[in-house]
Amino acid sequence: MNIRNGLKAEINAVRRAWRKNEDRSYFYPLLLTLFCIAAFLPIMLIPGIPAGHDIFFHAARIESISEGLSHGTFPVRIYPGVMNTGYANGLFYPDVFLYLPAALKLAGLPTVVAYKIFIALCFGLGAASMYYAVRRIAHESFAGFAAGILYMLSSYAASVLLIRASLGEMQCFPFLPLVVLGMYNIFFRAPRQGVIPLVCGMTGIAFSHVITLFLTTVFIGCLCVFFMPKLLCSPLRIWMLALSAILTVLLTSFFYPPMIEMLANGTFCVETSEVSASAISTRTIPVTRLWLELPYMKTQYWHPAGIGIVFLVILIVRLRLKLPCSTIRLWQDTMLIFGTAMLLCCTDFLPWEGLFSAIGFIQFPWRLYLLALVCLSVGGALTVSALSRKKTVSRFRWTVGLTIGCFSAYFLSATYIYAAKIFEHETMSQETVLPAASAIAAGHYLPSGINREALFTSDSKTVENISGNAPAENVDCETGGRLSFQTSGLVDGECEKNVYRIPFVFYRGYRAVFEPSSGSAAMELECAEGRDKFLTVALPGQKTSGKVRVFYGGTPTRRVCEWISLSTFIILLTSFLVKKCRKGKA
């Protein structure tokens, strides 16, 4: 009886404190911050981290960028890392944000610590971004708080963090809410106010994950079709969407046009059939597993757990509830509809073995879970906010319910994953040596037909002369994508040319310069792809005494696009600062 009375007294004390502080502006942001710390602090404190599906690949990316920076290379386009032959992952997979953990690694932190700090930052920024976006939509802190915990304390967030270790998707978490905010402003508020969040969101996603960028673009297209009458009634909305698209393309042009050029002029391992043993149609989610958060018993199983029972509860409550019509309620229901539809698209509801096999490059139908989570978090938070009717007691009850629903799912997934991985001895710690094959994952972005074993057995100090008789001497391989050697010993005219096999995988953009020993002007040499997919450099037979320097300089398209992106960024930043200064003076 005394325990029961004591518990009641504690609950009443919490309610009184809640009523006293709830109206303060910092209350819900602080509460969300405490919840995020409680969710992520155990991951930071426990030594090591579970070895998720892609963790060694992303850890190898971080180590490679760090090693390139240590050699004075910036940006690091050709990864040195654990592979001797240079891997151009950075030309196909955005790595802009990975320079932060790479810098931490360069400063002396172990790879696993730098990795954990980076995902903690993504986690915190994801919650903050969702809070900001929904608060701006609903003009209410409680709605932003509810969206933040629904978003980041979800079973799918735990799956991305710990089971899949999908660093690309994790980097998208802070940017997707900005896209939702931008689209809401364009459709329902001042269209000009939607440009900045939409451009920031899409640019951040473009710098994080190519597949998520594709899916988000399709999502925006579907929203435009859904709200086509509003677009047609206001040309300004169409212009703001077009302006956002143009600015995003200009800001990201240093990466995407050169990547498209690379894919158009070569054959690479990018299709699911080339890097996976099964078709995308075999990776759908059973309908019965869409909501329940119970993790799969085998941690190597690729399917994530359900999106969350809490979302199903909110959907059922919304169906039984009548709310007054408003733009916020319309956006709320749109998000709930789109989120549910995207969940259904993860099942056999779509003909993945037929028409939709054309987008098999997304690898898994449940890539849509991320966008479904964003939509359901926004729609669910707006629904909860409407149900609370700005009453302190209702908000307190919903906070308790959301806390139990989200924390139980999140910690169930996290605890199970940690226990299973520790039992299976599959963790990454400070002492972990990354497997050599982790650098190339399943072979993505390698030239099709290349001998993968040769990537790790090739000697970076060996430059073969495969046509001619002037040997390469004093070979110096400084880091990935940079090499030099000396040639000498041929009489003029003895052979037409010498072709050297350079121990680098061939990618367009390699350059070779011959510096004659006589001191005459340097000359550009011909670089080409050899039969074994490695780089070859052709040196005229009359030019055999001197030094050959090989390095990755990028294609002309890449160099032009880099200036376009840099100029656009400087112009936009200057315009923003000038506008802020004028507002301050006014």
N, C-alpha and C positions, 0 to 999 in steps of 0.2 A: 504493500500500500504506500509506504514511504517512497519507494522508487517511482511509483506511478505519479504521486504528487510532485516529486522532484522533476520528473520529465515534463509534466504540465507547466510547472513554473518556468522551466527553461524555454519551452516553446512560447509561452506568453512574453517572456523577456525578449526573445528574438523578434516577435511581432511588434512589440513596442519600439524596439530599435529600428525595425524596418519602416514603421510609420514615421518615425522621427527624421530619418535620413533619406527616404526614397525620393523626395522632391529635389534633392541637391543634384547639381549637374554632373558631379563626378561619381555618383553612387553606382549606376549601372556599368559605366566603363571600368570602374575599379573592381566591381564584382566579376565582370567578364575576365579581367586580367588575372584575378585570383583563381578563377576556375581553370584558365589556361595553364597557369603555373602548376596547379595541382595535377593537371592531366599530363604535363610534359616533364615535370621535375623528376619523377622516378626514372624516366628514360635517360635523363642527363646524369643522374647519380649512379645508376647501375653500370658497372664497368662493361665496356663493349656494347654491341648492338646486335640483334638477331640478323643472321645472314639472309636477307631477303633475296628474291629471285634475281634482281638486277644490281645488287649492292656492290659486287666486285667490279662490274662494268663501270658504274659511276665513280667508284673510288679510284679506279684506274684513270678515268678522265681527269679527276682532280689532281692526282699525282703527276700525270703527264703535263698538264698546264703549269703546275708548280715547277716541274723540272725545266720546262721551256723558259719560264720566267727567270729561273736561276741562271740560264745561259744568256740572258739579255734579249730574248726573243719576245716581241709583243707586236700584234697578237700572235698567239700560238696556233697557227693553222694546221701544221703537221705535228701530230703528237709524237714525242720521243717515247716516254713511258717504258713499259716492260717489253715492247716489241722493237726489235732492232731496225726494222725496215720502214718505219714511218707510217702512221695511220692518220688519214685525213678525216677523222670523225668530225672535227670542228667545221668542216666545209659543208656537212650535211645535217648535223645535229646542233642546234644553237647552244652555245656555251657561254654567253655573255655574263650571266650571273655566277657561273662557276669560278670566275676569277676571285671572288671573295673567299671561298674555302681554300682555293689554291694559294692565295696570299697568306692565309692563316697557316697553311702547311709550310709555306716558304719561311714564315716567321719562327718556325720551330715546333709547332703543335703537331702531334701525331695525326695521321689521316683520319682515324675514326673520331677523334675529338673535333677536328675541323668539320667533318661531315655532320656530326650531331649538332654543333652550333648552327650550321647552315639550315638544317631542317627545323631546328627550334625557331629560327628567324622566320622561315616560311610559315610555320605553324602560327606564330604570334601575329604576323602581318596578315595572314588569312582571316583570323578572327577580327582583327582591327578593321580590315577592308570591308568585311561583311557588315560589321556594326555601323560603319560610316555610311555605306550605301543604303541600308534599310532605314537608318535614322533620317537620312536626307529624303527618302521617299515618304515615310510615315510621319516625319516631324515628331518623333517620339523615341526616347532613349530605351524604353522597355522593349520596343519592337526590334531595335538594333541588337540589344542584348540577347533576346531570344533567337534571333537569326545567327548570331555568333556562335552560341553553344550548339544549335542544331547543325551548323555547318562543320565546325572543327572537332566537336566531341561526338563524331559519328563513327559508325563501324567502318565506313568506306575510307575515312581519313586514316584510321588505324591500319587498314589494309594497305593503303598507299605507302604509309610510313614504314611499316614493319614487315608485312608479308611480301609485298611486291617490290618495295624499295624503289619505287618509280620516281626518281628525282625530277624528271621532266614534268610530270603531272603535279608533283608537290609544288614546284615553282609557279604553277598556274593558279593555285589556290588564292593568292592575294589579288589577282587581276580579274578573275571572272566576275566578282561582284561589281566591279567598276563598269564592266560591259552592260550588266543589267541596269545599273543606275543611268548610264548614258542613254540606253534605249528607252527607258521610262521618261527621261527628260525630253527626248526628241518627240515621243509620241504624245505625252500628256502635259508637259510643262513647257517652259521656254526652250525651243529646239536648240538655240545657240548654247545653252547650258549643258547640253548633252555631248558636245564635241570633245571637250577635254577629257572627261572620264572614259568615253568610248575609245578615243585614240590611245590614252594611257593604258587602258585594259587590253586592247587588241595588240598594241606594240609589246607589252609585257608578255602576253601569251606567245606572240611570234618569236620572242627571244628565249622562250622556255621550251616549247614542245610543238613540233610541226603538226602532229596528228590532232592535238587539241585545238590548234589554230584552224585546221580544216573543219572540224566538227562545230566549232564556235561560229565560223563563217556560215555554215549551213543553218545553224540555229538562228542567226540574225536574219538570214534569208527567209526562213519560215515565219519569223515574227513579222517581217515586212509583208508577206503574203497575208498573214492573219489580220493585220491592221491596214490592209491596202486602202480601204475607204478613207482612213485618216490621212494617209500619205497623199492620195489623189486630191483631197480637199485642201491641202496646204503644200504648195511647191517648196516652201521654206524647209519643211521637214526633209524632203528629197534632197535639197541642196546640202543640208547639214550632214545627212548620211553620206553623200558623195564626197563632201569635204573631209569627213572623218576617214573614209576609205583612202583618199588621195594622200593625206598626211601620214597615215599608217604605212602605206606603200613606200613613200619617200623615206620615212625613218628607218624602215627595215630593208631598204634596197641594197645595203651593203652585204646582206646575207642571201636573200631569196633569188634575185636575178642571176647571180653567179652560180647558185646551187642548181637552178633550172638549166643554165648553160652547161654545167657539168653533166647533168643527167641526160641532156639532149645529145651530147657529143661522146657519150660512152655508155657502157653497159655495166650496171652495178647490182649488187645483191640488195635489192630493196623490196622485192615482192615477198609476201608471206610464204609462198610456195618454195622460195629459195632459202629461207632461214627457219622454217618451221616444218615439223613432220606432219601436221594436220591442217585441214582447211578451216576457214573461219566459221563455217556452218556447224562444225563439231564443238564449238566453244560457246554456244548459247547458254543462257541461264534457265533452269526450270522455273516455271511460273510460281511453283510452291516455295521457291527460295528467294523471291524478290524482296520480301519484307523482313523475314526473320533474321536477326543478327547473329545467329549461331555460326561460329567459324567452322570451316570444313576440318575434319579430323586430321587430314594429311596436309601439312603446311606447304608441301611442294605443289599442292593442287592449285591450279591457276584461277579458278572461279572465286570471286570475293563473296563475303557473306551478304545477307540481305541489307537493304538500304536503311532499315530501321522501323520497328513497330510504332514508334512515336509518330512517324509521318502518317502511317495508316490510321492511327487514332485521330489525328488532326483532320485528315481527309473525311473520315466518317462523321466527325462533329460538324465539319463545314457543310456536308450534304444535308444535315438535319437542321441547319441554322439559316434563318432569313436575316440578311443584312441590308441596310439601306444602300442604294446604288450610288457609286461615286467612282472617280478615276482610280483611287487606291484599291477599292474592292474589285474593279475590273482587272487591274494589274495582278492583284492577289490571285484571282481565279485563273487568269491566264498562266501564271507561273505554276499553279497546282496542276492544271491540265497538261502543260508542256512537260512538267516533271514526270507525271504518271505515264504520258505517252512515250517518253524516252525510256522509262523502265520497261514498258512492254516491248520496245524495239530491241531490248537485250535478249529477248526470248525468240522462239520460233515464229512469233507473230509476223516478223518480216521474212521474206524468202531469201535468207542469207546464202542458200545453196544455188539460187538462181539469179534474179535481177541484181540483188545487192552484193553479190560476189564481186562486182566491179570495184567496190571499195574495200576489197579484202586487205588492202595495205594498212587498214587500221588495226589489223591482227585479231582483235577481240571485240565482239558486239558490246560487251559490258564496258567499253571505253565511255559509253554514254552515261554510265553511272555518275561521272563527275558533273556533267551538265545537269543531270536529273537531280543530283544533290543540291546544286546551286538553286535551281528553280524551286524545289520543295522547301528549302531552307527559307528563301524569300517569301514564298506563298504561305508557308506554315507560320512564320513569325508574324506576318500581317494578320493572319487568321487569329492567332493567339492574342495579338494586341486588340483586335476587335472584340474578342470574347471577354477580355478583362474589363472592357468598358471604362478604362482609366481608374478603376477602383483598386485601392491599395490591397485589400484582402484578396481580391481575385488575382492580382499580379503575384502576390506572395504564394498563393496556391499553385499557380501555373509555373512559377519558378521552381518550386519543390518538385512538381511533376516532371518538368523538363530536366531538372538535375538528375532525378532518379532514372528517367528514361534514357538520357544521353550518356551519363556516366557509367551506368550498368553495361550498356552495349559497348562503349569504348574500352572500359577496363576488362570486360570479358574477353574481347578480342586481344587486347594488349597482353593481358596476363597469360592467356592460353598460348599465344605465340612465343612469349618469353620462355615459359615452362617447356614447351615442345622443342624449341631451338636449343635450349641449354641441355635438355635430355639427349638430343641428337648431336650435340657438340658442333652445332652450326651457328657460330657467332663470329663477328669480326671484332677483334680487339687490337690493342696497340702492337701486339706481337705477331699479328696475322701478316703473312707474306702473300700478296695478291697472286693468284694463279696467272701464269703467262697468258693463257687463253682468254682470261677475263677482259683483256684489252679490246678484243674484237667482238665480244658477246657471241651472237649467233652468226657473225660474219657480215653484219650490216655494212653497207657502203664500201665493201671491197669490190674490186673489178671481178665481174663474173668469170669463172673458169680458172681463177688463180689457185695455185697450190698452197693451201693454208699452212701446211707443215713447213714450207720454205720460209714463211714469215718469221718463224722463231729460230730456225736453224741457219739462216743466212748470216754470214759474217759481215758486220758493218765496216770492217777494215779491208775487205776484198773488193777490188774493182777489176773486173775482167776485160781484156781486150778481145772481143769476139770477131773482129774483122780488122786485120792489120797486125803489125809486129812491134808497135811501140808500147811497152808495158807501162802500167800505172805504178808510180813509186811514191813513197812518203804519204800514204793515204791518211787523211785526218778527218774523221767523222765527228764534228763538234757536238751536234745534237740532231734531233729529228728534222729531216729536210735540209740539212746543211752539210756539205762535204767538200773537200778539196784534195787534189793530188797533183803530182808532178809527172811530166812526160819528157822524154829525151831519147836520143840515139838513132834517129832516122835521117838518112840523106834525102835532100829535096827530091821529090818526084818518085821515090821508091814505091809508094802505094798511093792510091787515089784518096783514101780516107781511113781513119781508125775509128771503130765504133766500140765504145766502152759500155759495159753493163754495170750500171750503178745499183747498189743494193738498197734501192728505195722502190716501194710500190708506186707505179705510175699514176699520177693525177695531173690533169691539165693545169698549167701555171708554173711548172718547174722551169727554171732558167739555168743556163750554163754559160760562163764567161771564160774565155781563154786569154791569159796574160802572158805574152811572149817574154822569154828571158832577155831578149835583145832590148827590151824597154820600149818597143813600138806600141802603137795603140792596141788596146784590148778589143777582142771581137766576140760577138754573140755566137754561140754554137747551137746546132740543131738538137732539140730534145724530142724524143719519140717514145712510143710504147713498144717494148720488146715482145717476143713471142710468149714469154713466160709472165707477161703483165708487169714486168719490172721496167724501170727507166733506162733508156739508152741515150748516150751523148755521142754525136758524130764530130770528129776532129779531122780537118783536112790533112792529108799526108804531108803537105809542105809546112805545116805548123805543128811541129812535134816537140819543140823544146820550150818548156814554159810551165805555167801553173793553170790548172782548170779548177774553177770554183763552181759548185753546184748548189743551188738554193731554191727555196720556193718563194717566188715573188708575186704569185697570183696572176690571173688572166687580165688583159686590158679591161674587160667588162667589170671585173671586181674592183680594180683601181678607180674607175670612173664612179661606180656605185658607192664606194666608200666616201668619196668627196660629196656626192649628192646627199647621203645620210648625214654626214657631219655638217654640211651647210644648212640643211633643213633644221637640225637640232639647234644650231647656234641662232638661226633666225627666230625659231619658236621661243627659245629661252629668252632672247633679247626682248621680243614682243611682250612676253609675259611679265618680265621685270619692269619694263617701261609702263605697262598698264597698271601694275601694282603701285609704282611710284606716283603716278598721276592720281590714283585713288587716295593714296596717303596724303597728298597735298590738298586734295579737295576736302 
